Amino acid sequence: MTRARWIVVAVAAGCLLLAVIVGQVFQVAQGQSMAPTLDNQDRLIVNRLAYAMSSPQRGDVVMLRYPRDQRKMFVKRIIAVGGDSLRIEDGRVYVNDWLLEDGYVAVSGRSHDNLGTQVIPAEHYFLMGDRRNNSSDSRHWGLVKEDLILGRVSLRFWPSFGTPQ
């Protein structure tokens, strides 16, 4: 094997080792609640150390334990964090009275839900799927405690490759 190939193999092995140590590999089992960002059967690397030194932020795509059955894992996007006020009017989400910029939600995935204003308590999060009209999320099962968030989805590597936006 040439020197260049050894370098490529070493870099790939190092990346794989780093993914195993820092992250964990998951598969989006079924459903389209995060389409078009993530698809059914996508393989993901979840960074379990992402929140060791900081808290989850608005916009992060995270893996979490389903609050109603913690044996199940869900992937959702953080919409509001502790201290934020949130309301939904005809499917439009307002955080701290500002319309949420949600270009990641396809027109065909929009909903027409309404939800009165609520203030998110500390260490809690309001999460939604990117396909709003086909997502079981905080609108249905309530706020998520920080300890149920396993990590940030850092990479989709199969069947396509990319970073969730």
C-alpha angles and dihedrals in degrees: 000000000000124000091250092055091049089053092050091048091047093050092047091048090048091051091049092049091049090050091052094048099041101024142033128223118238136172124222092239102200141331140059100243093124097042130162090023094050130012137210111285095014114152114228138191110218116201104224092185096052092101100037091103101021141026128256113275135215109277097026115135105222142183112229142172110255105252093223096048114016092195087074124076125213134188116216141151121252108240102171135014135202112305095023122120114222136189135165122212118184089336094310111123121218121194115189087349092302120117108247113243100229107166088150089073111089117226089241090053098055122115133205097224125147125208125174122237116288132173114227112231121231115282091017131106139200110220132188137179118244090237093064097183092056106036135107102211145127090315087067107027103025136235123344122231115229093242090064092061108095098187148299120294101242104172143014107207108168141076084359130012128234151097117271110245 
